[in-house]
Amino acid sequence: MKAVVYDKPFSVSVRDVDDPRIQHPNDVLVRVTSTAICGSDLHMYEGRTAAESGIVFGHENLGIVEETGEGVTSLSKGDRVVMPFNVACGFCKNCLAGKTGFCLTVNPGFAGGAYGYVAMGPYKGGQAELLRVPFADFNCLKLPPGQEFETDFVLLADIFPTGYHGCELAQVSPGESVAVFGAGPVGLMAAYSALLRGASKVFSVDRVPERLAKAEEIGAIPIDFTKGDPATRIKEQTGGEGTDKGVDAVGYQAQAHDASHEEPAVVLNTLVETVRPTGMLGVPGLYVPSDPGGPDEHAKHGQLLVSIGRMFEKGQRMGTGQCNVKQYNRQLRDLIIAGRAKPSFVVSHELPLEDAPRAYEKFDQRIEGYTKVVLHPGHALAA
């Protein structure tokens, strides 16, 4: 089959790789119809992880069940399904508690597994024509048949639940004000989710004009962090108090306020200043224990200089960690079907799988309006 394979930093190619096969009675094979490029894929693409050449990328996957293992009971050939980026067993202590992003079974020695991602287990990614899904009864979410809502539903694999998770970590409630740092796909989904949850005022902080324009389109207040300290500007619009809640949708490759260099802790520290005393911070943005490209020796080992004293002084609380997609994807699916949510507003490009190398390059450079790319293996749905 054709698949997007990591070659070296800033280089991926579409190559022939071995077809996946049923390895366990609970597996299914899915013919992929849509698979999205994620901002976290760019960390590997840029050489900012321990990823080695040969990894098949892709953890945001939707398609049609093509083959089922003999132990699968709830799925049949022809079912349309979307898979959480989390690979989870469904029966370990964490899965039973709903913490499927931290499954203790699927990736021995590590809490959590995912498709096509470094250190997240032996699971090939879905930027390919076929995908093997383990523990399929648990991991597949059924969708209505056909092609309706295709680009909305594929976002249920990761960024829509992850944005919502950021708001859940911060416990965003109706009527509250929220500052979301980052207006990339996850940041836009966090701002959108805050509005869905009833936030009265949502600030979206970024520097890319297309992203800020998208945020304004959905009702968020755009803040360009290169035009003045965002904490000060947000406080000016919240009676000097700051917001009730804050979400970090940027992670460890954060840019200094003048955008001249990386400053890994700048978003966390600016959020501490932006959010009012006793407020809460949700951090779905990715932080890693090892960053070969970190700007200093501490950053290379995931050790950042965070203003914990200021955070303690303000009595703030923080929630962190990757999203437990299954905690949210069914409800978010039903919001889409009911017409209450349309997350595909973030999708800027739909392309055939063969265009992946060009798409990675342009998405990484944040040029030509590349905000979110969905690839369609087999061209069946390519625009």
C-alpha positions as CSV (number, residue, x, y, z in Angstrom):
1,M,0.0,0.0,0.0
2,K,1.0,3.7,-0.3
3,A,1.9,5.4,2.9
4,V,3.5,8.7,4.2
5,V,6.9,7.7,5.6
6,Y,9.3,9.8,7.6
7,D,12.7,10.0,6.0
8,K,14.7,12.6,7.9
9,P,14.1,16.1,9.4
10,F,11.9,18.1,7.0
11,S,11.5,15.2,4.6
12,V,8.6,12.7,4.2
13,S,7.8,10.7,1.1
14,V,4.9,8.6,-0.2
15,R,6.2,5.0,-0.5
16,D,5.0,1.4,-1.0
17,V,5.0,-0.4,2.4
18,D,3.7,-3.7,3.4
19,D,0.0,-4.0,3.8
20,P,-1.2,-4.4,7.4
21,R,-2.8,-7.7,8.3
22,I,-5.0,-9.1,11.1
23,Q,-2.7,-10.0,13.9
24,H,-5.2,-10.7,16.7
25,P,-8.9,-11.8,16.8
26,N,-9.9,-8.3,18.0
27,D,-8.2,-6.4,15.1
28,V,-9.9,-4.8,12.1
29,L,-8.4,-3.4,8.9
30,V,-9.8,-0.1,7.8
31,R,-9.6,1.3,4.3
32,V,-8.7,4.9,5.1
33,T,-10.8,7.6,3.3
34,S,-9.6,10.6,5.3
35,T,-6.4,11.2,7.4
36,A,-5.3,14.6,8.7
37,I,-1.8,16.1,9.3
38,C,-1.5,17.2,12.9
39,G,0.6,19.9,14.4
40,S,2.2,17.2,16.6
41,D,3.3,15.4,13.4
42,L,5.4,18.5,12.7
43,H,7.4,17.9,15.9
44,M,8.6,14.7,14.3
45,Y,8.9,16.2,10.8
46,E,11.2,18.9,12.1
47,G,13.4,16.4,13.9
48,R,12.4,17.6,17.3
49,T,11.7,14.1,18.7
50,A,13.6,10.8,18.8
51,A,11.7,9.6,15.7
52,E,13.7,7.5,13.3
53,S,13.3,7.2,9.6
54,G,10.7,4.7,8.4
55,I,7.8,5.6,10.7
56,V,4.5,5.7,8.9
57,F,2.8,8.9,10.1
58,G,-0.8,9.5,10.8
59,H,-2.9,9.4,14.0
60,E,-6.1,11.2,12.8
61,N,-7.9,8.5,10.8
62,L,-11.3,7.7,9.4
63,G,-12.4,5.0,7.0
64,I,-14.4,2.0,6.1
65,V,-14.0,-1.4,7.8
66,E,-12.6,-3.8,5.2
67,E,-11.8,-6.9,7.3
68,T,-12.6,-8.1,10.8
69,G,-10.9,-10.5,13.2
70,E,-12.9,-13.4,14.4
71,G,-13.2,-12.0,17.9
72,V,-14.8,-8.7,16.8
73,T,-18.4,-8.5,17.7
74,S,-19.7,-4.9,17.1
75,L,-18.2,-4.1,13.7
76,S,-18.8,-5.4,10.2
77,K,-17.3,-5.0,6.8
78,G,-18.5,-1.7,5.3
79,D,-19.0,0.2,8.6
80,R,-17.7,3.7,8.6
81,V,-15.6,4.5,11.6
82,V,-13.2,7.0,13.1
83,M,-10.5,6.0,15.5
84,P,-9.2,8.0,18.5
85,F,-5.5,8.8,18.1
86,N,-5.1,6.9,21.4
87,V,-4.7,3.2,21.0
88,A,-6.3,1.7,24.2
89,C,-7.2,-1.7,25.5
90,G,-10.5,-0.8,27.3
91,F,-9.8,-3.0,30.4
92,C,-6.7,-1.7,32.2
93,K,-7.0,0.5,35.4
94,N,-6.7,3.7,33.4
95,C,-9.0,2.7,30.6
96,L,-11.7,1.6,33.1
97,A,-11.3,5.1,34.7
98,G,-11.8,6.7,31.3
99,K,-8.2,7.7,30.9
100,T,-7.7,6.0,27.6
101,G,-4.8,8.4,26.7
102,F,-2.8,6.6,29.4
103,C,-3.6,2.9,28.6
104,L,-1.3,0.6,30.5
105,T,-1.6,-2.4,28.1
106,V,-0.9,-1.3,24.6
107,N,2.6,0.1,25.0
108,P,4.5,-1.9,27.7
109,G,6.6,0.4,30.0
110,F,4.8,3.5,29.0
111,A,1.3,4.9,29.8
112,G,-0.3,5.5,26.4
113,G,-0.2,4.4,22.8
114,A,-1.0,6.0,19.5
115,Y,-0.8,5.4,15.7
116,G,2.2,6.5,13.9
117,Y,4.0,8.4,16.7
118,V,7.4,8.0,18.2
119,A,7.6,6.1,21.6
120,M,3.8,5.4,21.4
121,G,4.0,1.8,20.5
122,P,4.4,-0.4,17.4
123,Y,1.2,0.9,15.6
124,K,1.7,2.2,12.1
125,G,0.0,5.4,11.2
126,G,-3.0,6.0,9.0
127,Q,-1.6,8.4,6.4
128,A,-1.9,5.4,4.2
129,E,-4.4,3.3,2.3
130,L,-5.0,0.8,5.1
131,L,-4.8,0.8,8.9
132,R,-4.8,-2.0,11.4
133,V,-6.9,-1.1,14.5
134,P,-6.3,-3.3,17.6
135,F,-9.0,-3.8,20.3
136,A,-11.3,-2.6,17.5
137,D,-14.6,-3.0,19.3
138,F,-13.3,-0.5,21.9
139,N,-11.4,1.8,19.6
140,C,-13.7,2.3,16.6
141,L,-16.5,4.9,16.8
142,K,-19.2,4.2,14.3
143,L,-20.4,6.9,12.0
144,P,-23.4,7.3,9.8
145,P,-22.8,5.7,6.4
146,G,-22.0,7.8,3.3
147,Q,-19.6,10.7,3.0
148,E,-21.6,13.4,4.8
149,F,-19.6,15.3,7.5
150,E,-16.3,13.6,6.3
151,T,-14.0,16.5,7.2
152,D,-15.9,17.2,10.5
153,F,-15.8,13.5,11.6
154,V,-12.1,13.0,10.9
155,L,-11.4,15.8,13.4
156,L,-13.0,13.5,16.1
157,A,-9.8,11.5,16.0
158,D,-7.8,14.2,17.7
159,I,-8.1,17.9,17.5
160,F,-11.8,18.5,18.3
161,P,-11.7,16.3,21.4
162,T,-8.2,17.7,22.3
163,G,-9.4,21.3,22.1
164,Y,-12.4,20.3,24.2
165,H,-10.1,18.5,26.6
166,G,-8.2,21.7,27.1
167,C,-11.4,23.4,28.3
168,E,-12.2,20.3,30.5
169,L,-8.8,20.5,32.1
170,A,-9.4,24.2,32.9
171,Q,-13.0,23.4,33.9
172,V,-14.5,26.1,31.6
173,S,-18.0,26.9,32.7
174,P,-20.8,29.0,31.2
175,G,-20.3,32.8,31.5
176,E,-16.6,32.6,32.1
177,S,-13.8,34.4,30.2
178,V,-11.1,32.2,28.7
179,A,-7.7,33.0,27.1
180,V,-6.5,30.4,24.6
181,F,-2.9,30.6,23.6
182,G,-2.3,29.2,20.1
183,A,-4.7,29.5,17.2
184,G,-3.5,26.5,15.3
185,P,-5.9,23.7,14.8
186,V,-6.0,22.6,18.4
187,G,-6.1,26.2,19.7
188,L,-9.0,27.0,17.4
189,M,-10.8,23.9,18.6
190,A,-10.2,25.0,22.2
191,A,-11.6,28.4,21.5
192,Y,-14.5,26.9,19.7
193,S,-15.1,24.4,22.5
194,A,-15.0,27.2,25.1
195,L,-17.8,28.9,23.1
196,L,-19.7,25.7,22.9
197,R,-19.4,25.4,26.7
198,G,-20.9,28.8,27.1
199,A,-17.9,31.1,27.7
200,S,-18.9,34.7,27.7
201,K,-15.6,36.0,26.2
202,V,-12.8,34.0,24.5
203,F,-9.4,35.5,23.6
204,S,-7.3,33.8,20.9
205,V,-3.6,34.5,21.1
206,D,-1.3,33.9,18.1
207,R,0.7,35.8,15.5
208,V,-0.4,34.2,12.2
209,P,-2.9,36.5,10.5
210,E,-4.9,33.6,8.8
211,R,-5.3,31.9,12.2
212,L,-6.4,35.0,14.0
213,A,-8.9,35.7,11.3
214,K,-10.3,32.2,11.7
215,A,-10.6,32.8,15.5
216,E,-12.5,36.0,14.9
217,E,-14.8,34.3,12.5
218,I,-16.1,32.0,15.3
219,G,-16.5,34.8,17.8
220,A,-13.2,34.8,19.6
221,I,-11.2,38.1,20.2
222,P,-7.9,37.9,18.3
223,I,-4.7,38.9,20.1
224,D,-1.5,39.2,18.1
225,F,1.2,38.6,20.6
226,T,3.8,40.4,18.5
227,K,1.9,43.7,19.1
228,G,2.3,44.0,22.8
229,D,2.3,41.8,25.9
230,P,-0.8,39.6,25.6
231,A,-1.4,39.4,29.3
232,T,-1.6,43.2,29.6
233,R,-3.9,43.5,26.6
234,I,-6.2,40.8,27.9
235,K,-6.3,42.3,31.4
236,E,-7.3,45.7,29.8
237,Q,-10.4,43.9,28.3
238,T,-11.3,42.1,31.6
239,G,-11.5,45.0,34.0
240,G,-7.9,44.5,35.0
241,E,-8.6,41.2,36.6
242,G,-7.5,38.7,33.9
243,T,-9.5,35.8,32.6
244,D,-11.2,33.1,34.6
245,K,-9.5,30.3,32.7
246,G,-6.6,29.7,30.3
247,V,-5.6,27.1,27.8
248,D,-2.1,26.4,26.5
249,A,-2.6,24.9,23.0
250,V,1.0,25.7,21.9
251,G,3.4,23.5,23.9
252,Y,7.1,23.3,24.0
253,Q,7.9,25.1,20.7
254,A,6.5,28.4,21.8
255,Q,7.8,31.6,20.3
256,A,9.0,34.6,22.3
257,H,6.7,37.6,22.1
258,D,8.8,39.2,19.5
259,A,8.8,35.9,17.5
260,S,12.6,36.1,17.1
261,H,13.4,32.8,18.9
262,E,11.9,29.9,20.8
263,E,11.1,30.3,24.5
264,P,9.6,27.0,25.7
265,A,8.0,28.3,28.9
266,V,6.7,31.6,27.6
267,V,3.1,30.5,27.1
268,L,2.9,28.8,30.5
269,N,4.4,31.9,32.2
270,T,2.2,34.3,30.2
271,L,-0.9,32.3,31.1
272,V,0.0,32.5,34.8
273,E,0.0,36.3,34.4
274,T,-3.2,36.3,32.2
275,V,-5.4,34.2,34.4
276,R,-6.9,35.7,37.5
277,P,-6.0,34.6,41.1
278,T,-7.6,31.2,41.8
279,G,-8.2,30.6,38.1
280,M,-7.4,27.4,36.3
281,L,-5.1,26.5,33.4
282,G,-5.6,23.6,31.0
283,V,-2.5,22.4,29.1
284,P,-3.2,20.1,26.2
285,G,-0.3,21.6,24.3
286,L,2.5,19.0,23.9
287,Y,5.5,19.0,26.2
288,V,8.1,16.3,25.9
289,P,10.8,14.9,28.2
290,S,13.3,14.9,25.3
291,D,13.8,17.7,22.7
292,P,16.9,17.3,20.6
293,G,16.4,20.8,19.2
294,G,15.7,22.6,22.5
295,P,17.3,26.1,22.8
296,D,19.3,25.1,26.0
297,E,20.4,22.1,27.9
298,H,17.5,22.2,30.3
299,A,14.9,22.4,27.5
300,K,16.5,19.5,25.7
301,H,15.5,17.4,28.7
302,G,12.0,18.8,29.1
303,Q,13.0,21.0,32.1
304,L,11.5,24.5,31.8
305,L,11.8,27.6,34.0
306,V,8.1,28.0,34.9
307,S,7.0,30.7,37.4
308,I,5.7,28.3,40.0
309,G,6.2,30.9,42.7
310,R,3.8,33.3,40.9
311,M,1.4,30.5,40.2
312,F,1.4,29.5,43.9
313,E,1.0,33.1,45.0
314,K,-2.1,33.4,42.7
315,G,-3.6,30.1,44.0
316,Q,-4.0,28.8,40.5
317,R,-4.5,25.2,39.5
318,M,-3.3,23.4,36.4
319,G,-4.4,20.3,34.5
320,T,-2.1,18.7,31.9
321,G,-1.8,15.7,29.6
322,Q,-2.9,14.3,26.3
323,C,-6.6,13.9,25.5
324,N,-8.6,10.8,26.4
325,V,-10.5,11.0,23.1
326,K,-13.1,8.4,24.0
327,Q,-14.2,10.6,26.9
328,Y,-15.6,13.1,24.4
329,N,-15.8,11.7,20.8
330,R,-19.3,10.2,21.0
331,Q,-20.9,13.4,22.3
332,L,-19.0,15.6,19.9
333,R,-20.0,13.3,17.0
334,D,-23.6,13.8,18.0
335,L,-23.2,17.6,18.1
336,I,-21.9,17.4,14.5
337,I,-24.8,15.3,13.4
338,A,-27.3,17.6,15.1
339,G,-25.8,20.6,13.3
340,R,-24.7,22.1,16.6
341,A,-21.0,21.9,15.8
342,K,-19.0,22.2,12.6
343,P,-15.3,21.8,13.4
344,S,-14.3,21.5,9.8
345,F,-14.1,25.3,9.6
346,V,-10.4,24.8,10.4
347,V,-9.7,22.7,7.3
348,S,-7.9,24.7,4.7
349,H,-6.9,22.0,2.2
350,E,-8.1,18.5,1.1
351,L,-5.5,16.7,-0.9
352,P,-4.6,13.3,-2.3
353,L,-2.1,11.3,-0.3
354,E,0.5,11.8,-3.0
355,D,0.6,15.5,-2.1
356,A,1.7,14.9,1.5
357,P,5.3,16.0,1.1
358,R,4.3,19.4,-0.3
359,A,1.5,19.7,2.3
360,Y,3.9,19.0,5.2
361,E,6.3,21.6,3.9
362,K,3.7,24.3,3.6
363,F,1.9,23.5,6.8
364,D,5.2,23.6,8.7
365,Q,6.0,27.0,7.3
366,R,2.5,28.3,8.0
367,I,2.2,29.7,4.5
368,E,-0.5,30.0,1.8
369,G,-3.3,29.6,4.3
370,Y,-2.3,26.1,5.4
371,T,-4.1,25.8,8.7
372,K,-5.3,22.1,8.6
373,V,-4.7,19.5,5.9
374,V,-6.9,16.4,5.3
375,L,-5.4,13.8,3.0
376,H,-7.7,11.4,1.1
377,P,-5.9,8.1,0.1
378,G,-7.2,6.8,-3.2
379,H,-8.4,10.2,-4.2
380,A,-12.0,9.1,-3.5
381,L,-12.9,12.3,-1.7
382,A,-10.1,14.7,-2.7
383,A,-11.3,18.2,-3.6
